[in-house]
Amino acid sequence: MSRTKIDLKLKDILVAVLGIDADIANEFDAESGLFGHLPELDSMAVAGLLTEMEDQLDIVIEDDDVDGEMLETYGGLLAFAEAKIIEG
């Protein structure tokens, strides 16, 4: 899966899970803040986000894979998703 395809799919997942406007998600870049910056992305939403990423990207996310750094920015989340797809 190409980086562009992962990027688009990840943005779609964020729209679906967080209920944010697609225009907002489409503006996300590597530096866009997520956890702690988007009120919609609270600890409960993180679980839904990770589950949806597993389903939509066909990856497995272990508990010890999850840390604050990967959720801090959109770039961190995208890099995490890419690494899991390559790893898988």
N, C-alpha and C positions, 0 to 999 in steps of 0.2 A: 504494500500500500504506500502510495507516495505521500510526502510530507503535506502537500496541498490537500490531498484527500483526508488525511488524518486531521488536519486543521479544520476543514469544513465540517467533518463529522463531530469533532469535539465541540465546536461552536453550536451545532444542532443539539447535542446532548445538554449543554449548559442551558440553552433556551428551553428545552423540554423539562429538565429537572428543576430549574430555578424559576421558571415562569417569567424570564426576562424577555424583553423585546428583541427580536432577531437583529434589528438595526444596531442595538447596543452591543450584542455579541460580535457582530461583524466588524466592529471598530476595535476589538481586542487586539493588542499586539503583545510582543514579548514582555513588555514592562507593565502591562495592565494588571492592577492589583485584583486579587480574588478574595481569598479568605481574610477577613478583617477589613475588607474594602467594599465588598458587596453584601448588603444586609441580608439578601436572600440566601447567601451561602453560609449558613450556620452549621453547627455540629451535626444536626439531624440531616440537613441537606447533603452533607459530605457523604454519608452512607449511601444515599440514593444516587449521588453522582458516581461514586465508585462502582456501584452495582450496574448502573447503566453503561458505564465505560466498559466493564467486563463483557456485558451482553453485546453492545454495539461494535466494539473493536475486537471482540473475540480474544480477550486476554484474561489472565488470572492475576488478581492483585492480592498479595498476601498482607496480613496485618502489619508485618514489619517493613513493608514497602512504603507505608504511608507515614509521611512526616510533614511538618509545617512548611518546609522549604518547597516541596512539590506543589503545595496548594497556595503558596504566597502570591505567585504571578501566573498569568496565562502562559507565558513562556516556559515556566517551570512545569506546569501541567502538561503542556504539549511535548516537551522533551521527555517527561516521564512516560507518556503514552507511546511515543516513538520507540523508546528503549524497550518497553514491554512487548511491542509488536515484533521488534527485531529479535528479542530474546525468545519469543514464543515459537 
